[in-house]
Amino acid sequence: MKIGVLISGTGTNLQALLDAERAGSLRPAEIVCVVSNRPEALGLGRARAFHKPALVVDHKAFGGRQAFEDALLEVLDEHQVAAVVLAGFMRVLTPHFLARFPDRILNIHPSLLPAFPGIDAQRQAFEHGVKVTGATVHFVDVGVDQGAIVAQAAVPVLDDDTVDSLRARILEREHEILPRAVALLAAGRLVRDGHRVRSS
């Protein structure tokens, strides 16, 4: 399955996917392009280091969301992308885009959803005083961080944690569960029944 990865920043989850692909554990998924909405995104350099097409579709260059998404879809179509992974992609996608990849868009989020959706989930969890947080891979739907959950990993909040130390430990678990979820998707082993997902 040809995968397009969308990023906006440093691309550490992209790196986890690239490393998994090189190790053979992403099969039958193949990363065929990496696209950023920010020209300065450091993750583009990670893609180039692995000889992947590293492309920019700058959302600021378009007059509206649909025009931006049409340009994004055009790039993905050029690379025959069959599924999309959001790896730190900081744009909310509209139904216009989502309709092209039903149950074939995955996102990684740094909390145990449905707790702490949206931005800076690690700080939300820390300031709320929870004892356990974590990471979630989910299908993307029209709600922000509300799609059906594919995989989760728990991370304890330690007494001496800071937001930064907690963020770093959650990130380690993100790097574990995202490649596994992508491989399951590519193998056709994820079955969604309403809001529940099982792996066959």
LUMKE-381831 format. One record per residue: residue in one letter; x, y, z of N, C-alpha, C, O in turn. Coordinates in Angstrom, 1 decimal. Layout:
# residues N
(site "A"; (X; Y; Z); (X; Y; Z); (X; Y; Z); (X; Y; Z))
...
//
This chain:
# residues 200
(site "M"; (0.8; -1.2; 0.0); (0.0; 0.0; 0.0); (0.9; 1.2; 0.0); (1.8; 1.4; 0.8))
(site "K"; (0.6; 2.1; -0.9); (1.4; 3.4; -1.0); (0.9; 4.4; 0.0); (-0.3; 4.8; 0.0))
(site "I"; (1.8; 4.9; 0.8); (1.5; 5.8; 1.9); (2.1; 7.2; 1.6); (3.2; 7.3; 1.2))
(site "G"; (1.2; 8.2; 1.9); (1.7; 9.6; 1.9); (1.7; 10.0; 3.3); (0.7; 9.9; 4.0))
(site "V"; (2.8; 10.6; 3.8); (2.9; 11.1; 5.1); (2.9; 12.6; 5.1); (3.6; 13.3; 4.4))
(site "L"; (2.0; 13.2; 5.9); (1.8; 14.7; 6.0); (2.4; 15.1; 7.3); (2.2; 14.6; 8.4))
(site "I"; (3.3; 16.2; 7.2); (4.0; 16.7; 8.4); (3.9; 18.2; 8.4); (3.6; 18.9; 7.4))
(site "S"; (4.2; 18.8; 9.6); (4.3; 20.2; 9.7); (5.6; 20.7; 10.4); (5.9; 21.8; 10.4))
(site "G"; (6.3; 19.7; 11.1); (7.4; 20.1; 12.0); (8.6; 19.3; 11.9); (9.1; 19.0; 10.8))
(site "T"; (9.1; 18.9; 13.0); (10.4; 18.2; 13.1); (10.4; 16.8; 12.5); (11.5; 16.3; 12.1))
(site "G"; (9.3; 16.1; 12.5); (9.2; 14.9; 11.8); (9.8; 13.7; 12.6); (10.3; 12.8; 12.0))
(site "T"; (9.7; 13.7; 13.9); (10.2; 12.5; 14.6); (9.4; 11.3; 14.4); (9.9; 10.2; 14.3))
(site "N"; (8.0; 11.4; 14.3); (7.2; 10.3; 14.0); (7.4; 9.8; 12.5); (7.4; 8.6; 12.2))
(site "L"; (7.7; 10.7; 11.6); (8.1; 10.4; 10.3); (9.4; 9.5; 10.3); (9.5; 8.5; 9.7))
(site "Q"; (10.3; 10.0; 11.2); (11.6; 9.2; 11.3); (11.3; 7.8; 11.8); (11.9; 6.8; 11.3))
(site "A"; (10.4; 7.6; 12.7); (10.0; 6.3; 13.2); (9.5; 5.4; 12.1); (9.8; 4.2; 12.0))
(site "L"; (8.7; 6.0; 11.2); (8.1; 5.3; 10.1); (9.2; 4.9; 9.1); (9.2; 3.8; 8.5))
(site "L"; (10.1; 5.9; 8.8); (11.2; 5.6; 7.8); (12.1; 4.5; 8.4); (12.5; 3.7; 7.6))
(site "D"; (12.4; 4.6; 9.7); (13.3; 3.5; 10.3); (12.6; 2.2; 10.2); (13.2; 1.2; 9.9))
(site "A"; (11.3; 2.1; 10.5); (10.5; 0.9; 10.4); (10.5; 0.3; 9.0); (10.6; -0.9; 8.8))
(site "E"; (10.3; 1.2; 8.0); (10.3; 0.8; 6.6); (11.7; 0.2; 6.3); (11.8; -0.9; 5.6))
(site "R"; (12.8; 0.9; 6.7); (14.1; 0.3; 6.3); (14.3; -1.0; 7.0); (15.0; -1.9; 6.5))
(site "A"; (13.8; -1.2; 8.2); (14.0; -2.5; 8.9); (13.1; -3.6; 8.4); (13.2; -4.7; 8.8))
(site "G"; (12.1; -3.2; 7.6); (11.2; -4.2; 7.0); (9.9; -4.4; 7.8); (9.1; -5.3; 7.5))
(site "S"; (9.8; -3.6; 8.9); (8.6; -3.9; 9.8); (7.4; -3.0; 9.4); (6.4; -3.1; 10.1))
(site "L"; (7.5; -2.2; 8.3); (6.3; -1.4; 7.9); (5.6; -2.2; 6.8); (4.5; -1.7; 6.4))
(site "R"; (6.1; -3.2; 6.3); (5.5; -3.9; 5.2); (4.1; -4.4; 5.6); (3.9; -4.8; 6.7))
(site "P"; (3.1; -4.4; 4.6); (3.3; -4.1; 3.2); (3.1; -2.6; 2.9); (2.7; -2.3; 1.7))
(site "A"; (3.3; -1.7; 3.8); (3.2; -0.3; 3.5); (4.5; 0.2; 2.9); (5.6; -0.3; 3.2))
(site "E"; (4.4; 1.2; 2.0); (5.6; 1.8; 1.3); (5.3; 3.3; 1.3); (4.3; 3.8; 0.8))
(site "I"; (6.3; 4.1; 2.0); (6.2; 5.5; 2.0); (6.6; 6.0; 0.6); (7.8; 5.9; 0.2))
(site "V"; (5.7; 6.7; -0.1); (6.0; 7.1; -1.5); (6.2; 8.6; -1.6); (6.7; 9.1; -2.6))
(site "C"; (5.7; 9.4; -0.5); (6.0; 10.8; -0.5); (5.8; 11.4; 0.9); (5.0; 10.8; 1.7))
(site "V"; (6.4; 12.5; 1.1); (6.3; 13.2; 2.4); (5.9; 14.6; 2.0); (6.6; 15.3; 1.2))
(site "V"; (4.8; 15.2; 2.6); (4.3; 16.5; 2.2); (4.2; 17.3; 3.4); (3.6; 16.9; 4.4))
(site "S"; (4.7; 18.5; 3.4); (4.6; 19.5; 4.5); (3.8; 20.7; 4.1); (3.9; 21.2; 2.9))
(site "N"; (3.0; 21.3; 5.0); (2.4; 22.5; 4.7); (3.3; 23.7; 5.1); (2.9; 24.9; 4.9))
(site "R"; (4.5; 23.4; 5.6); (5.4; 24.5; 6.0); (6.7; 24.2; 5.3); (7.4; 23.2; 5.5))
(site "P"; (7.2; 25.2; 4.5); (8.5; 25.0; 3.8); (9.7; 24.8; 4.7); (10.6; 24.1; 4.3))
(site "E"; (9.6; 25.3; 5.9); (10.8; 25.2; 6.8); (10.7; 24.0; 7.7); (11.6; 23.8; 8.6))
(site "A"; (9.8; 23.1; 7.5); (9.7; 21.9; 8.4); (10.9; 21.0; 8.3); (11.4; 20.6; 7.2))
(site "L"; (11.5; 20.7; 9.5); (12.7; 20.0; 9.5); (12.5; 18.5; 9.0); (13.5; 17.9; 8.6))
(site "G"; (11.3; 18.0; 9.1); (11.0; 16.7; 8.7); (11.3; 16.4; 7.2); (11.5; 15.3; 6.8))
(site "L"; (11.2; 17.5; 6.4); (11.5; 17.4; 5.0); (13.0; 16.9; 4.8); (13.2; 16.1; 3.9))
(site "G"; (13.9; 17.3; 5.6); (15.2; 16.8; 5.5); (15.3; 15.4; 5.9); (16.2; 14.6; 5.3))
(site "R"; (14.5; 14.9; 6.8); (14.5; 13.5; 7.2); (14.1; 12.7; 5.9); (14.6; 11.6; 5.6))
(site "A"; (13.0; 13.2; 5.2); (12.6; 12.5; 4.1); (13.6; 12.4; 3.0); (13.8; 11.3; 2.4))
(site "R"; (14.3; 13.5; 2.7); (15.3; 13.5; 1.7); (16.5; 12.6; 2.1); (17.1; 12.0; 1.2))
(site "A"; (16.8; 12.5; 3.3); (17.9; 11.6; 3.8); (17.6; 10.1; 3.4); (18.5; 9.3; 3.3))
(site "F"; (16.3; 9.8; 3.3); (15.8; 8.5; 3.0); (15.4; 8.4; 1.5); (14.8; 7.4; 1.1))
(site "H"; (15.8; 9.4; 0.8); (15.5; 9.4; -0.7); (14.0; 9.3; -1.0); (13.6; 8.7; -2.0))
(site "K"; (13.2; 10.0; -0.2); (11.8; 10.1; -0.4); (11.5; 11.5; -1.0); (12.1; 12.5; -0.6))
(site "P"; (10.5; 11.5; -1.9); (10.0; 12.8; -2.4); (9.6; 13.7; -1.2); (8.7; 13.3; -0.5))
(site "A"; (10.2; 14.8; -1.0); (9.9; 15.8; 0.1); (9.3; 17.0; -0.5); (10.0; 17.8; -1.2))
(site "L"; (8.0; 17.2; -0.4); (7.2; 18.2; -1.1); (6.6; 19.2; -0.2); (6.3; 18.9; 1.0))
(site "V"; (6.3; 20.4; -0.7); (5.7; 21.4; 0.1); (4.4; 21.9; -0.6); (4.4; 22.2; -1.8))
(site "V"; (3.3; 21.9; 0.2); (2.1; 22.5; -0.3); (1.8; 23.5; 0.9); (1.1; 23.2; 1.8))
(site "D"; (2.2; 24.7; 0.7); (2.1; 25.8; 1.7); (0.7; 26.3; 1.8); (0.2; 26.9; 0.8))
(site "H"; (0.1; 26.0; 2.9); (-1.4; 26.4; 3.1); (-1.5; 28.0; 3.0); (-2.6; 28.4; 2.6))
(site "K"; (-0.5; 28.7; 3.3); (-0.6; 30.2; 3.2); (-0.6; 30.7; 1.7); (-1.0; 31.8; 1.5))
(site "A"; (-0.3; 29.8; 0.8); (-0.3; 30.2; -0.6); (-1.7; 30.1; -1.3); (-1.9; 30.4; -2.4))
(site "F"; (-2.7; 29.7; -0.5); (-4.0; 29.5; -1.0); (-5.1; 30.3; -0.3); (-5.0; 30.7; 0.8))
(site "G"; (-6.1; 30.7; -1.1); (-7.1; 31.6; -0.6); (-8.1; 30.9; 0.3); (-8.9; 31.6; 1.0))
(site "G"; (-8.2; 29.6; 0.3); (-9.1; 28.9; 1.2); (-8.7; 27.5; 1.4); (-7.8; 27.0; 0.8))
(site "R"; (-9.4; 26.9; 2.3); (-9.1; 25.5; 2.7); (-9.2; 24.5; 1.6); (-8.4; 23.6; 1.4))
(site "Q"; (-10.3; 24.6; 0.8); (-10.5; 23.7; -0.3); (-9.5; 23.8; -1.3); (-9.0; 22.8; -1.9))
(site "A"; (-9.0; 25.0; -1.7); (-8.0; 25.1; -2.7); (-6.7; 24.5; -2.2); (-6.0; 23.8; -2.9))
(site "F"; (-6.4; 24.7; -0.9); (-5.2; 24.0; -0.3); (-5.3; 22.5; -0.4); (-4.4; 21.8; -0.8))
(site "E"; (-6.5; 22.0; 0.0); (-6.7; 20.5; 0.0); (-6.7; 20.0; -1.4); (-6.2; 18.9; -1.6))
(site "D"; (-7.2; 20.7; -2.3); (-7.2; 20.2; -3.7); (-5.7; 20.1; -4.2); (-5.4; 19.1; -4.9))
(site "A"; (-4.9; 21.1; -3.8); (-3.4; 21.0; -4.2); (-2.8; 19.8; -3.5); (-1.9; 19.1; -4.1))
(site "L"; (-3.1; 19.6; -2.3); (-2.6; 18.5; -1.5); (-3.0; 17.1; -2.2); (-2.2; 16.2; -2.3))
(site "L"; (-4.3; 17.0; -2.5); (-4.8; 15.8; -3.2); (-4.1; 15.6; -4.5); (-3.8; 14.4; -4.9))
(site "E"; (-3.8; 16.7; -5.2); (-3.2; 16.5; -6.5); (-1.8; 15.9; -6.4); (-1.4; 15.0; -7.1))
(site "V"; (-1.1; 16.4; -5.3); (0.3; 15.8; -5.1); (0.2; 14.3; -4.7); (0.9; 13.5; -5.2))
(site "L"; (-0.8; 14.0; -3.8); (-0.9; 12.6; -3.4); (-1.4; 11.7; -4.6); (-0.9; 10.6; -4.7))
(site "D"; (-2.2; 12.2; -5.4); (-2.6; 11.5; -6.6); (-1.4; 11.2; -7.6); (-1.3; 10.1; -8.1))
(site "E"; (-0.6; 12.2; -7.7); (0.6; 12.1; -8.6); (1.5; 10.9; -8.1); (2.2; 10.3; -8.9))
(site "H"; (1.5; 10.6; -6.8); (2.3; 9.5; -6.2); (1.4; 8.3; -6.0); (1.9; 7.4; -5.3))
(site "Q"; (0.2; 8.3; -6.5); (-0.7; 7.1; -6.3); (-0.9; 6.7; -4.9); (-0.9; 5.5; -4.6))
(site "V"; (-1.0; 7.6; -4.0); (-1.2; 7.4; -2.6); (-2.5; 6.7; -2.3); (-3.6; 7.2; -2.8))
(site "A"; (-2.5; 5.6; -1.6); (-3.7; 4.9; -1.2); (-4.2; 5.2; 0.2); (-5.3; 5.0; 0.6))
(site "A"; (-3.2; 5.6; 1.1); (-3.6; 5.9; 2.5); (-2.7; 7.0; 2.9); (-1.6; 7.2; 2.4))
(site "V"; (-3.1; 7.7; 4.0); (-2.4; 8.9; 4.4); (-2.2; 8.8; 5.9); (-3.0; 8.3; 6.7))
(site "V"; (-1.0; 9.2; 6.3); (-0.6; 9.2; 7.8); (-0.3; 10.7; 8.1); (0.6; 11.3; 7.5))
(site "L"; (-0.9; 11.1; 9.2); (-0.7; 12.5; 9.7); (0.3; 12.3; 10.8); (0.0; 11.8; 11.9))
(site "A"; (1.5; 12.8; 10.6); (2.6; 12.6; 11.6); (3.1; 14.0; 12.1); (4.1; 14.5; 11.6))
(site "G"; (2.3; 14.6; 12.9); (2.5; 16.0; 13.3); (2.1; 17.0; 12.3); (2.8; 18.0; 12.1))
(site "F"; (1.0; 16.7; 11.6); (0.4; 17.6; 10.6); (-0.6; 18.5; 11.3); (-1.6; 18.1; 11.9))
(site "M"; (-0.3; 19.8; 11.3); (-1.0; 20.7; 12.2); (-2.1; 21.5; 11.4); (-2.3; 22.7; 11.6))
(site "R"; (-2.8; 20.8; 10.6); (-4.0; 21.4; 9.9); (-5.2; 20.5; 10.0); (-5.0; 19.2; 9.9))
(site "V"; (-6.3; 21.0; 10.3); (-7.5; 20.2; 10.4); (-8.0; 20.0; 8.9); (-8.2; 21.0; 8.2))
(site "L"; (-8.3; 18.7; 8.6); (-8.7; 18.4; 7.3); (-10.3; 18.4; 7.2); (-10.9; 18.0; 8.1))
(site "T"; (-10.8; 18.8; 6.1); (-12.2; 18.9; 5.9); (-12.8; 17.7; 5.3); (-12.1; 16.8; 4.8))
(site "P"; (-14.1; 17.5; 5.4); (-14.8; 16.4; 4.7); (-14.4; 16.2; 3.3); (-14.4; 15.1; 2.7))
(site "H"; (-14.1; 17.3; 2.6); (-13.7; 17.3; 1.2); (-12.5; 16.4; 1.0); (-12.4; 15.6; 0.1))
(site "F"; (-11.5; 16.6; 1.9); (-10.3; 15.8; 1.8); (-10.6; 14.3; 2.3); (-10.2; 13.4; 1.7))
(site "L"; (-11.2; 14.2; 3.5); (-11.4; 13.0; 4.1); (-12.2; 12.0; 3.2); (-12.0; 10.8; 3.3))
(site "A"; (-13.1; 12.5; 2.4); (-13.9; 11.6; 1.6); (-13.1; 10.8; 0.6); (-13.5; 9.8; 0.1))
(site "R"; (-11.9; 11.3; 0.3); (-11.0; 10.6; -0.7); (-10.3; 9.4; -0.1); (-9.9; 8.5; -0.9))
(site "F"; (-10.2; 9.3; 1.2); (-9.5; 8.2; 1.9); (-10.3; 7.7; 3.0); (-9.9; 7.8; 4.2))
(site "P"; (-11.5; 7.1; 2.7); (-12.3; 6.6; 3.9); (-11.6; 5.5; 4.6); (-11.2; 4.5; 4.0))
(site "D"; (-11.5; 5.6; 5.9); (-10.8; 4.7; 6.8); (-9.4; 4.4; 6.4); (-8.9; 3.3; 6.6))
(site "R"; (-8.8; 5.4; 5.7); (-7.4; 5.2; 5.3); (-6.6; 6.5; 5.6); (-5.6; 6.8; 4.9))
(site "I"; (-7.0; 7.2; 6.7); (-6.2; 8.3; 7.2); (-5.9; 8.0; 8.7); (-6.9; 7.9; 9.4))
(site "L"; (-4.7; 7.9; 9.1); (-4.3; 7.7; 10.5); (-3.7; 8.9; 11.0); (-2.9; 9.6; 10.3))
(site "N"; (-3.9; 9.2; 12.3); (-3.3; 10.3; 13.0); (-2.7; 9.8; 14.3); (-3.2; 8.8; 14.9))
(site "I"; (-1.6; 10.4; 14.7); (-1.0; 10.1; 16.1); (-1.2; 11.3; 17.0); (-1.0; 12.4; 16.6))
(site "H"; (-1.7; 11.0; 18.2); (-2.0; 12.1; 19.1); (-1.4; 11.7; 20.5); (-1.4; 10.6; 21.0))
(site "P"; (-0.8; 12.7; 21.2); (-0.1; 12.5; 22.4); (-0.9; 12.5; 23.7); (-0.6; 13.2; 24.6))
(site "S"; (-2.0; 11.7; 23.7); (-2.7; 11.5; 24.9); (-3.5; 10.2; 24.7); (-3.6; 9.7; 23.6))
(site "L"; (-4.1; 9.8; 25.8); (-5.1; 8.6; 25.7); (-6.4; 9.2; 25.4); (-7.2; 9.5; 26.3))
(site "L"; (-6.7; 9.3; 24.1); (-8.0; 9.8; 23.7); (-9.1; 8.9; 24.2); (-8.9; 7.7; 24.3))
(site "P"; (-10.3; 9.5; 24.6); (-10.8; 10.8; 24.2); (-10.3; 11.9; 25.2); (-10.8; 13.0; 25.1))
(site "A"; (-9.4; 11.6; 26.2); (-8.9; 12.6; 27.1); (-7.9; 13.5; 26.3); (-7.1; 13.1; 25.6))
(site "F"; (-8.0; 14.8; 26.6); (-7.0; 15.8; 26.1); (-6.9; 15.9; 24.6); (-5.7; 15.7; 24.1))
(site "P"; (-7.9; 16.1; 23.9); (-7.8; 16.3; 22.4); (-7.2; 17.7; 22.2); (-7.1; 18.5; 23.1))
(site "G"; (-6.9; 18.0; 20.9); (-6.4; 19.3; 20.5); (-4.9; 19.5; 20.8); (-4.2; 18.5; 21.0))
(site "I"; (-4.5; 20.8; 20.8); (-3.1; 21.1; 20.9); (-2.6; 21.0; 22.3); (-3.3; 21.1; 23.3))
(site "D"; (-1.3; 20.7; 22.4); (-0.5; 20.6; 23.7); (-1.2; 19.7; 24.7); (-1.4; 20.0; 25.8))
(site "A"; (-1.5; 18.5; 24.2); (-2.2; 17.5; 25.0); (-1.3; 17.1; 26.2); (-1.8; 16.7; 27.3))
(site "Q"; (0.0; 17.1; 26.0); (0.9; 16.7; 27.1); (0.8; 17.7; 28.3); (0.7; 17.2; 29.5))
(site "R"; (0.8; 18.9; 28.0); (0.6; 20.0; 29.0); (-0.8; 19.9; 29.7); (-0.9; 20.0; 30.9))
(site "Q"; (-1.8; 19.6; 28.9); (-3.1; 19.4; 29.4); (-3.2; 18.3; 30.5); (-3.7; 18.5; 31.5))
(site "A"; (-2.6; 17.2; 30.1); (-2.6; 16.0; 31.0); (-1.8; 16.4; 32.3); (-2.2; 16.1; 33.4))
(site "F"; (-0.6; 17.0; 32.1); (0.3; 17.3; 33.2); (-0.5; 18.3; 34.2); (-0.4; 18.1; 35.4))
(site "E"; (-1.1; 19.3; 33.6); (-1.7; 20.3; 34.5); (-3.0; 19.8; 35.1); (-3.4; 20.3; 36.1))
(site "H"; (-3.6; 18.8; 34.5); (-4.8; 18.2; 35.1); (-4.5; 17.3; 36.2); (-5.3; 16.9; 37.0))
(site "G"; (-3.2; 16.9; 36.3); (-2.8; 16.0; 37.4); (-3.1; 14.5; 37.3); (-3.2; 13.8; 38.2))
(site "V"; (-3.3; 14.1; 36.0); (-3.6; 12.7; 35.8); (-2.3; 11.8; 36.2); (-1.2; 12.3; 36.1))
(site "K"; (-2.6; 10.6; 36.5); (-1.5; 9.7; 36.9); (-1.0; 8.8; 35.7); (0.1; 8.3; 35.7))
(site "V"; (-1.9; 8.7; 34.7); (-1.5; 8.0; 33.5); (-2.0; 8.8; 32.3); (-3.1; 9.3; 32.2))
(site "T"; (-1.1; 8.9; 31.3); (-1.5; 9.5; 30.0); (-1.0; 8.6; 28.9); (-0.8; 7.4; 29.2))
(site "G"; (-0.7; 9.1; 27.7); (-0.1; 8.1; 26.7); (-0.2; 8.7; 25.3); (-0.2; 9.9; 25.1))
(site "A"; (-0.4; 7.7; 24.4); (-0.4; 8.1; 23.0); (-1.5; 7.3; 22.3); (-1.8; 6.1; 22.7))
(site "T"; (-2.1; 7.8; 21.3); (-3.2; 7.2; 20.5); (-3.0; 7.3; 19.0); (-2.7; 8.4; 18.5))
(site "V"; (-3.2; 6.2; 18.3); (-3.3; 6.3; 16.9); (-4.8; 6.1; 16.6); (-5.5; 5.2; 17.1))
(site "H"; (-5.4; 7.0; 15.8); (-6.8; 6.9; 15.5); (-7.1; 7.2; 14.0); (-6.3; 7.9; 13.3))
(site "F"; (-8.2; 6.7; 13.5); (-8.7; 7.1; 12.2); (-9.1; 8.6; 12.3); (-9.6; 9.0; 13.3))
(site "V"; (-8.9; 9.3; 11.2); (-9.3; 10.7; 11.2); (-10.7; 10.8; 10.6); (-11.1; 10.2; 9.6))
(site "D"; (-11.5; 11.5; 11.4); (-12.9; 11.9; 10.8); (-13.1; 13.4; 11.0); (-12.2; 14.1; 11.2))
(site "V"; (-14.3; 13.8; 10.9); (-14.6; 15.3; 10.8); (-14.4; 15.9; 12.2); (-14.2; 17.1; 12.2))
(site "G"; (-14.4; 15.2; 13.3); (-14.1; 15.7; 14.6); (-12.6; 15.8; 14.9); (-11.9; 14.9; 14.4))
(site "V"; (-12.2; 16.8; 15.6); (-10.8; 16.9; 15.9); (-10.4; 15.9; 17.0); (-10.9; 15.9; 18.1))
(site "D"; (-9.5; 14.9; 16.6); (-9.1; 13.9; 17.5); (-10.2; 13.0; 18.1); (-10.2; 12.6; 19.3))
(site "Q"; (-11.2; 12.8; 17.3); (-12.4; 12.1; 17.7); (-12.6; 10.8; 17.0); (-13.6; 10.1; 17.2))
(site "G"; (-11.8; 10.5; 16.0); (-12.0; 9.3; 15.2); (-11.8; 8.0; 16.0); (-11.2; 8.0; 17.1))
(site "A"; (-12.2; 6.9; 15.4); (-12.1; 5.6; 16.0); (-10.7; 5.2; 16.3); (-9.8; 5.4; 15.5))
(site "I"; (-10.5; 4.7; 17.5); (-9.1; 4.5; 18.1); (-8.6; 3.1; 17.6); (-9.3; 2.1; 17.6))
(site "V"; (-7.4; 3.2; 17.0); (-6.7; 2.0; 16.4); (-5.8; 1.4; 17.4); (-5.7; 0.2; 17.6))
(site "A"; (-5.0; 2.2; 18.1); (-4.0; 1.7; 19.1); (-3.7; 2.7; 20.1); (-3.8; 3.9; 19.9))
(site "Q"; (-3.4; 2.3; 21.3); (-3.0; 3.2; 22.4); (-1.8; 2.6; 23.2); (-1.6; 1.4; 23.3))
(site "A"; (-1.1; 3.5; 23.8); (0.0; 3.0; 24.7); (0.0; 4.0; 25.9); (-0.1; 5.2; 25.8))
(site "A"; (0.0; 3.4; 27.1); (-0.1; 4.2; 28.4); (1.3; 4.6; 28.8); (2.3; 3.9; 28.6))
(site "V"; (1.4; 5.8; 29.4); (2.6; 6.4; 29.9); (2.3; 6.9; 31.3); (1.5; 7.8; 31.5))
(site "P"; (2.9; 6.4; 32.4); (2.7; 6.9; 33.7); (3.2; 8.3; 33.9); (4.3; 8.6; 33.3))
(site "V"; (2.5; 9.1; 34.7); (3.0; 10.4; 35.0); (3.8; 10.3; 36.3); (3.1; 10.0; 37.4))
(site "L"; (5.1; 10.6; 36.3); (5.9; 10.4; 37.5); (5.8; 11.7; 38.4); (5.6; 12.8; 37.9))
(site "D"; (6.1; 11.5; 39.7); (6.1; 12.6; 40.6); (7.0; 13.7; 40.2); (6.8; 14.9; 40.5))
(site "D"; (8.2; 13.3; 39.7); (9.2; 14.3; 39.3); (9.2; 14.7; 37.9); (10.1; 15.4; 37.4))
(site "D"; (8.1; 14.4; 37.2); (8.0; 14.8; 35.8); (7.9; 16.3; 35.6); (7.4; 17.0; 36.5))
(site "T"; (8.3; 16.8; 34.5); (8.0; 18.1; 34.0); (7.2; 17.9; 32.7); (7.1; 16.7; 32.2))
(site "V"; (6.7; 18.9; 32.2); (5.9; 18.8; 30.9); (6.9; 18.2; 29.8); (6.5; 17.4; 29.0))
(site "D"; (8.1; 18.7; 29.8); (9.1; 18.3; 28.8); (9.5; 16.8; 29.0); (9.6; 16.1; 28.0))
(site "S"; (9.7; 16.4; 30.2); (10.1; 15.0; 30.4); (8.9; 14.1; 30.0); (9.1; 13.0; 29.5))
(site "L"; (7.7; 14.5; 30.4); (6.5; 13.7; 30.0); (6.3; 13.6; 28.5); (6.1; 12.6; 28.0))
(site "R"; (6.5; 14.8; 27.9); (6.4; 14.8; 26.4); (7.4; 13.9; 25.8); (7.0; 13.2; 24.8))
(site "A"; (8.6; 13.8; 26.3); (9.6; 13.0; 25.7); (9.3; 11.5; 25.8); (9.5; 10.7; 24.9))
(site "R"; (8.7; 11.1; 27.0); (8.4; 9.7; 27.2); (7.1; 9.3; 26.4); (7.1; 8.2; 25.9))
(site "I"; (6.2; 10.2; 26.2); (5.0; 9.9; 25.4); (5.5; 9.7; 23.9); (5.1; 8.8; 23.2))
(site "L"; (6.5; 10.6; 23.5); (7.0; 10.5; 22.1); (7.6; 9.1; 21.8); (7.4; 8.6; 20.7))
(site "E"; (8.3; 8.6; 22.8); (8.9; 7.3; 22.6); (7.8; 6.2; 22.3); (8.0; 5.4; 21.4))
(site "R"; (6.7; 6.3; 23.0); (5.6; 5.4; 22.7); (4.9; 5.6; 21.4); (4.4; 4.7; 20.7))
(site "E"; (4.8; 6.9; 21.0); (4.3; 7.3; 19.7); (5.1; 6.6; 18.6); (4.5; 6.0; 17.7))
(site "H"; (6.4; 6.6; 18.8); (7.3; 6.0; 17.8); (7.1; 4.5; 17.7); (7.5; 3.9; 16.7))
(site "E"; (6.6; 3.9; 18.7); (6.4; 2.4; 18.7); (5.0; 2.1; 18.1); (5.0; 1.2; 17.2))
(site "I"; (4.0; 2.8; 18.4); (2.6; 2.3; 18.0); (2.3; 2.8; 16.6); (1.5; 2.1; 15.9))
(site "L"; (2.8; 3.9; 16.2); (2.4; 4.4; 14.8); (2.9; 3.5; 13.7); (2.0; 3.1; 12.9))
(site "P"; (4.1; 3.0; 13.7); (4.5; 2.1; 12.6); (3.7; 0.8; 12.6); (3.4; 0.3; 11.6))
(site "R"; (3.4; 0.3; 13.8); (2.6; -0.9; 13.9); (1.2; -0.7; 13.3); (0.7; -1.6; 12.6))
(site "A"; (0.6; 0.4; 13.6); (-0.7; 0.7; 13.1); (-0.7; 0.9; 11.6); (-1.6; 0.4; 10.9))
(site "V"; (0.3; 1.5; 11.1); (0.4; 1.7; 9.6); (0.6; 0.3; 8.9); (-0.1; 0.1; 7.9))
(site "A"; (1.4; -0.5; 9.5); (1.5; -1.9; 8.9); (0.2; -2.6; 8.9); (-0.1; -3.3; 7.9))
(site "L"; (-0.5; -2.5; 10.0); (-1.8; -3.2; 10.1); (-2.8; -2.7; 9.0); (-3.5; -3.4; 8.4))
(site "L"; (-2.8; -1.3; 8.9); (-3.7; -0.7; 7.9); (-3.3; -1.2; 6.5); (-4.2; -1.6; 5.7))
(site "A"; (-2.0; -1.2; 6.2); (-1.6; -1.6; 4.8); (-1.9; -3.1; 4.5); (-2.2; -3.5; 3.4))
(site "A"; (-1.9; -3.9; 5.6); (-2.2; -5.3; 5.4); (-3.7; -5.6; 5.4); (-4.0; -6.8; 5.2))
(site "G"; (-4.5; -4.6; 5.5); (-5.9; -4.8; 5.5); (-6.4; -5.5; 6.8); (-7.5; -6.1; 6.7))
(site "R"; (-5.7; -5.3; 7.9); (-6.0; -6.0; 9.1); (-6.8; -5.1; 10.1); (-7.1; -5.6; 11.2))
(site "L"; (-7.1; -3.9; 9.7); (-7.9; -3.1; 10.6); (-9.3; -3.1; 10.2); (-9.6; -2.7; 9.0))
(site "V"; (-10.2; -3.5; 11.1); (-11.7; -3.5; 10.8); (-12.4; -2.6; 11.7); (-12.4; -2.8; 12.9))
(site "R"; (-13.0; -1.6; 11.1); (-13.8; -0.6; 11.9); (-15.2; -1.0; 11.9); (-15.9; -1.2; 10.9))
(site "D"; (-15.8; -1.0; 13.2); (-17.3; -1.3; 13.3); (-17.8; -0.1; 14.2); (-17.7; -0.2; 15.4))
(site "G"; (-18.3; 0.9; 13.5); (-18.7; 2.1; 14.2); (-17.5; 2.8; 14.8); (-16.6; 3.2; 14.1))
(site "H"; (-17.5; 2.9; 16.1); (-16.4; 3.6; 16.7); (-15.3; 2.6; 17.3); (-14.4; 3.0; 18.0))
(site "R"; (-15.6; 1.3; 17.1); (-14.6; 0.3; 17.5); (-13.8; -0.2; 16.4); (-14.3; -0.4; 15.3))
(site "V"; (-12.5; -0.4; 16.7); (-11.6; -1.0; 15.6); (-11.0; -2.2; 16.2); (-10.5; -2.2; 17.3))
(site "R"; (-11.0; -3.3; 15.4); (-10.3; -4.5; 15.8); (-9.2; -4.8; 14.7); (-9.4; -4.5; 13.6))
(site "S"; (-8.2; -5.5; 15.1); (-7.2; -6.0; 14.2); (-7.3; -7.5; 14.0); (-7.4; -8.2; 15.0))
(site "S"; (-7.4; -7.9; 12.8); (-7.6; -9.3; 12.4); (-6.3; -10.0; 12.3); (-6.3; -11.2; 12.0))
//
